Amino acid sequence: MKQKRAVLQALDLPVNLNNRRAPVWLGWVGLIVIEATLFTALITSFFYLRLSSPEWPMGGIPRPELLLPTIGTVLLLASSIPAYWADHHGRNGDLRSLKIGLVIGLVIVSVFLGLKIYEYSHADYSWSTNAYGSVVFFIIGFHTSHVIALVLKTIVVLVAAARGYFNIQRSVGIQTNGMYWHFVVLVWLPLYFTLYLSHYIFPV
């Protein structure tokens, strides 16, 4: 390892990238761009089906209730606050604040997941009911899979922090986790508008 470090230094190459030039950071940016494109395609599919259907939702399915999804949206937005706080302190080497912030954020996100599971397990339709059910369940399932991935990724960061892996010179993992967290939160906003508010703002 020392020999490898010496070679990198002799070639004037960075030994440890801890900024936006790091390959892992650029990789996560690329992943987020791809995921954003997929979400855009799903939203486009939703509105394409809506414009092609004489009634919306199809098959007499009632418009979605707003209470639970609105509470969930507020909670998901709120989870970005402890996540940002954890990210900020973690980059500065304060691992205790990093762990506290991430745990608080995980609790909030877990409540959001619980509300989503309850909401769609009690829905009057399923993914196989018709095209409306298929696109709604696919969009919800796709976003939920991202929330679950965020939870798992954050647990890995917490374990690494507990083992003292991160410090001021090695925090790119904290940065990418925070970046992905805020992406998962922000991408929910157009989904919330599409799946819920659009039924009331643009009634058929």
C-alpha positions in Angstrom: 0.0 0.0 0.0 2.8 2.4 0.9 4.5 1.6 -2.4 1.3 2.3 -4.4 0.9 5.6 -2.6 4.5 6.5 -3.4 3.9 5.7 -7.1 0.8 7.9 -7.2 2.6 10.8 -5.5 5.5 10.4 -7.9 3.1 10.7 -10.8 1.4 13.7 -9.2 -1.9 11.7 -9.0 -4.4 12.2 -6.1 -4.0 9.5 -3.5 -7.5 9.9 -2.1 -10.2 11.9 -3.9 -12.7 13.3 -1.5 -14.6 15.7 -3.7 -16.7 15.8 -6.9 -13.8 14.4 -8.9 -14.0 11.1 -7.1 -15.2 8.3 -9.4 -17.8 7.1 -6.9 -19.3 10.7 -6.7 -19.4 10.9 -10.5 -21.0 7.4 -10.7 -23.8 8.4 -8.3 -24.4 11.5 -10.4 -24.7 9.4 -13.5 -27.1 7.0 -11.7 -29.3 9.8 -10.6 -29.5 11.2 -14.1 -30.6 7.8 -15.4 -33.1 7.4 -12.6 -34.5 10.9 -13.2 -35.0 10.0 -16.9 -36.9 6.8 -16.0 -39.2 8.7 -13.6 -39.8 11.2 -16.4 -40.8 8.4 -18.7 -43.2 7.0 -16.1 -44.9 10.3 -15.6 -45.2 10.8 -19.3 -46.8 7.3 -19.6 -49.3 8.3 -16.9 -50.5 11.4 -18.7 -50.4 9.7 -22.1 -52.9 7.1 -20.7 -55.0 9.9 -19.1 -55.3 11.8 -22.4 -56.2 8.5 -24.2 -58.9 7.5 -21.8 -62.5 8.9 -21.8 -62.6 8.6 -18.0 -59.9 9.0 -15.4 -59.3 7.0 -13.3 -60.5 4.2 -15.5 -63.1 1.7 -14.6 -64.9 3.8 -12.0 -61.9 3.8 -9.6 -62.4 6.8 -7.2 -60.0 9.6 -7.1 -57.2 9.1 -4.6 -57.7 10.5 -1.1 -55.2 13.2 -0.2 -54.8 12.9 3.5 -52.3 10.0 3.8 -50.1 10.9 0.8 -50.0 14.5 1.9 -48.8 13.5 5.4 -46.3 11.2 3.8 -45.1 13.9 1.5 -44.5 16.3 4.5 -42.7 13.6 6.3 -40.5 12.8 3.4 -39.6 16.4 2.9 -38.9 16.7 6.6 -36.5 13.8 6.5 -34.1 15.9 4.3 -33.5 18.2 7.3 -31.7 15.7 9.6 -30.1 14.1 6.5 -28.6 17.5 5.5 -27.6 18.1 9.1 -25.9 14.7 9.3 -24.2 15.3 5.9 -22.8 18.7 7.0 -21.5 17.5 10.3 -20.2 14.2 8.9 -18.0 16.0 6.4 -16.5 17.9 9.2 -15.6 14.8 11.1 -18.4 14.9 13.7 -19.5 11.2 13.4 -21.7 11.4 16.5 -23.9 14.1 14.8 -23.7 12.1 11.6 -25.2 9.0 13.3 -27.8 10.9 15.2 -29.0 12.8 12.1 -29.1 9.6 9.9 -31.1 7.7 12.6 -33.7 10.4 12.9 -34.0 10.6 9.1 -34.3 6.8 8.9 -37.2 6.8 11.4 -39.0 9.5 9.4 -38.5 7.7 6.1 -39.7 4.4 7.7 -43.0 6.1 8.7 -43.3 7.3 5.1 -42.9 3.7 3.9 -45.4 2.5 6.5 -48.0 4.9 5.2 -47.4 3.9 1.6 -47.8 0.2 2.4 -51.0 0.9 4.4 -52.4 3.1 1.7 -51.9 0.7 -1.2 -52.7 -2.4 0.7 -56.1 -0.9 1.3 -56.6 0.4 -2.3 -59.8 -0.4 -4.2 -57.8 -1.7 -7.1 -54.6 -3.5 -7.8 -51.9 -3.5 -10.5 -53.9 -5.9 -12.6 -57.2 -4.1 -12.5 -56.6 -2.0 -15.6 -54.0 0.3 -17.2 -54.5 2.9 -14.5 -53.8 0.4 -11.7 -50.8 -0.8 -13.6 -49.1 2.5 -14.1 -50.0 3.8 -10.6 -48.7 0.6 -8.9 -45.6 0.6 -11.0 -44.7 4.2 -10.3 -45.3 3.7 -6.5 -43.4 0.5 -6.5 -40.5 2.1 -8.4 -40.2 5.0 -6.0 -40.7 2.7 -3.0 -37.8 0.6 -4.2 -35.6 3.7 -4.2 -36.7 4.5 -0.7 -35.8 1.0 0.4 -32.4 1.3 -1.3 -31.9 4.6 0.5 -32.6 2.9 3.8 -30.2 0.1 3.1 -27.5 2.5 1.9 -27.9 4.7 5.0 -27.6 1.6 7.2 -24.2 0.8 5.5 -23.1 4.4 6.1 -24.1 4.1 9.8 -22.2 0.9 10.2 -19.1 2.4 8.6 -19.4 5.5 10.8 -19.7 3.3 13.9 -16.5 1.6 12.9 -14.7 5.0 12.5 -14.3 4.7 8.7 -15.2 8.3 7.9 -13.2 11.5 8.7 -12.6 14.9 7.2 -10.3 13.5 4.5 -12.6 10.5 3.8 -16.2 11.5 3.5 -17.3 11.0 -0.1 -19.5 8.1 1.0 -21.4 10.5 3.3 -21.7 13.0 0.4 -23.1 10.5 -2.0 -25.6 9.2 0.5 -26.8 12.7 1.2 -27.1 13.4 -2.5 -29.1 10.3 -3.1 -31.3 11.1 -0.1 -32.3 14.5 -1.5 -32.9 13.0 -4.9 -35.3 10.4 -3.6 -37.2 13.2 -1.7 -37.3 15.7 -4.5 -38.3 13.2 -7.2 -41.4 12.3 -5.1 -42.8 15.9 -5.6 -43.7 15.5 -9.3 -44.9 12.0 -8.5 -47.2 13.4 -5.7 -48.5 15.9 -8.2 -49.1 13.3 -10.9 -50.6 10.6 -8.8 -52.7 12.7 -6.5 -53.1 16.4 -7.1 -53.6 16.2 -10.9 -56.9 14.4 -10.3 -58.2 17.5 -8.5 -56.4 20.3 -10.4 -57.3 18.8 -13.8 -60.5 16.7 -13.3 -61.8 14.7 -16.2 
